[in-house]
Amino acid sequence: MPLSEAELLLRLPDRLFIGGRWVDAENSNTFAVFDPATGQRLARIADASPADGLSALDAAVDAQEEWAATAPRVRGEILRRVFELIQERRDELALLITLEMGKPLSEAQSEITYGAEFLRWFSEEAVRITGRYGPNPEGTGQMLVSQRPVGPCYLITPWNFPLAMATRKIAPALAAGCTVVVKPAELTPLTTLFVAALFAQAGLPAGVLNVITTLNSAAVSEPIIADPRLRKLSFTGSTPVGRILMRQAAANVLRTSMELGGNAPFLVFDDADLDKAVDGAVAAKFRNSGQACTAANRFIVHSTIAEQFISRLGAQVADMRVGRGTEAGVTIGPLINDSAVEKTSDLVQDAISRGANLITGGHSVDGPGSFYEPTILTGVPLTSNILNEEIFGPVVSIVEFDDEDEAVRLANNTDYGLVSYVFTESLARGERMIQRLQTGMMGLNVGVISNAAAPFGGIKQSGLGREGGAEGIHEYLETKYTLIPNG
């Protein structure tokens, strides 16, 4: 029988997970986690101090040598067991994700399918870490090239996909033989604590995974990053924060992976299948209420089909239901907090003040919770802030173009380069877009592209490194070369 909200919240871990034990914060401080759909408190959990952060790093360092020496098959089997436990508990996890993040239950279930897949994928990659052996060109010896874990890692995850962002970092690190300290976002930490309990249930040795929750991320993170025992930093979040962390990481020349902001263009050419394009737009923009780094930010539509595209998209938007994600039929949940609503409103009003046309939406929703209407803007001036900043809200901003070169110029006119979306029935044009668009990922006639088996990441100010795919585990490995002279 499914757990009720109250039963689930009563069973949740509410302390730090350090060295295989649930412990209170050193100063016994706690902080509240809220439901963005109601504004009601869900739980109070431990608020870690800098000393707690270093204790978590101590545990990771102490466990590193033994975990690195653990057979890859054993590491993989533990990851696979957590994957199976998530499947067994997916209804509880989906409810928890919806409660603390706000997305509809159907989307929470989709996140579980996606996020759990990183555990299964990297359970299989753990046994595929390879090297090479062969003669040097001079014939005087043999070259042995091997891969080894980088060492203790600090993983900082965002609030918008609380399961998937945790597993996308934890799984490759553990598969590679690294121990980790994880700091989830203070807005949605409960899912990560739940997952930590599943790792413990699966038999993960003490100290391999440590989770610290805190309201003061900067104060807790700084001494961890400054500690010479830490060897890797992985962060998903905003570009400004990423820059700060990279400066801190430079002191000890840490390996870094940075998945930062996005400003994704969504190109619709005159030969596009409009049914595909509209469905793709809904998926790329309104999933998670637009709160995704992969969300389409700028809709660049050919002038000859713009009216049809807007009409069809408007019809779908009109059918969207805004509400609490636990309610049947809801397709648009809340934004994460009132500040997010205010930012979205400011961006929309700025665009309108500069001459954009409001087709539908454009207002926050009264009542408890942090809601904003799904919105469509057309004729958005290129000077509008909404075309230059990541929206993180359910707003479609449309500009028109007349030829391919103009579309590419508009798409690439940003400091960011995470993902792009292209809709065209021309294979030749699609291939040209692969070459010309300055993004690390691209969806061709599809609005959702993330997959555990694919390398996720961007270029320019959207970040460094890749998560997922065969490439993902190499972010947690270093290469060692040995020369063995001929006897």
C-alpha positions, 0 to 999 in steps of 0.5 A: 500500500502506498505511503501517505505524504505524512508517513513518507515524511516521518520516515525520512532521514533528517541528519548528515550521513558521514562515515556510514552513520547518521549524525547530527550537525556539530552545532545541532543546527537545523533548517526547514525544507518547504513544499513550493506548491503550498509554502508549507514546511516538509521537514527540518534537517541537519544544517552542517557546519564547516567542521562537519564538511571536513569530517565528511571529507575525513571519512571519504579520505579514510575510505579511498584506498580500500574502495579503489582496491575493491574489485570493479565487479563488486563496485558495479554490483553495489550500484546495480543493487541501488538501481534495483532498490530505487525501482522497488521504492520508486513510488515513494521517491516520486512523491518525495521529489514532487513534494520538495521540488514541485514537479507533477508526479508523472514527471517525477516518475520520469526523473526516476527512470532517467536518474536510476539509469545512471546507476545501471549504466555505470554499474556496467562501465565499472568493469570496462575501465581499460588501458593499453600495453605495447612496444614503444616506437624505438623498440626498447621497452613496453609502454603500459598505460593504465587508469586509476581513480582520481581520489576523493571527490566533492559533488555539488548538485542543484535543486531541479532534478534532485535524484538525477543530478545526484546519481549522474555524479555519484554513479561514475565516481563510485564506479571509477573507485572514488569516494565522495562527499555530496552536498545537495541544494538546500531547497531539495536535499531530501531525495539525496538523503533518501538515496544515501539510505539506499546505498547503505542498504545496498552494502556500500562500505562506510565512508565511500558516500557521505552527504552533508546538507547545509544552508551555508554552502559557501562557508561549508564548501570553501574549506573542503575545496581548499583541503589538499586531500580533495582531488576532484570537484564536480558542480552543476549550477549557475555560471557565476557560482561555477566561476567562483568554484573554479577559482577556488579549485585552481589553488590545488589544481583540482580536476573539475567538471562544471555543468553550468548555465544554458540559453538553448536555441530552438530553431524551426525551419520552414520545412519542419514538420509542425506537429513534431516541432510543437510537441518538441517545443512543449517537451523542451520548454515546459518539462519541469515548468521550464526549470532545466538547464536544457530548457529551450530559451529562445524560439527562433522560427522561420517567418513563413510558418511562425503564425502556424507554429504560434497558433498550434503551440498556443492551443497546447498551452491553453490545455495545460493545467497549473497546480500542485504536482500531486493532483491528477491532471496537473501538467505545470507545477510550481516554480521552486520559490517566490524569488523564481516567480519574481525573476520570471515576471521581471523578464516577461515584463521587460520583454513586453516593455521593449515591444514583445507581444503577450499571446497568453499567460504572463502573470503569477498565480494567486494563492499559496505556492510559487506558481507562474502561468505558462506564457508565450511571447512573440516579436521579442526584441533582441535587446530583451533580457529574456533572450540573454538570460536563462529564464528557468520558467514556463515562458516561450520567447519567439523571434522570427528569421528569414534565412538559414544564416540568420537563424544560425547567427541568432542561435550562436549569439550567446555566451552559452553553449549547452544544447540546441534544438533543430526542426527540419525535414532536410537531412542536409540542413540538419547535418549543417546545423550539427556543424554550425551550432555552437553547443555541446549537444543537439536535438534534431527533430526531438525536444528531449535528448538526455540519456545516461548512455550519452555524454551530457555537457556544453561548451563556452560558458556552459561548462567543462567535462561530460557526464554520462556515456562512456565519457562520464567515467573518465572524468573520475579517472587519471591516466598513468604511463609506465615504461618497462624496459626490455630485458 
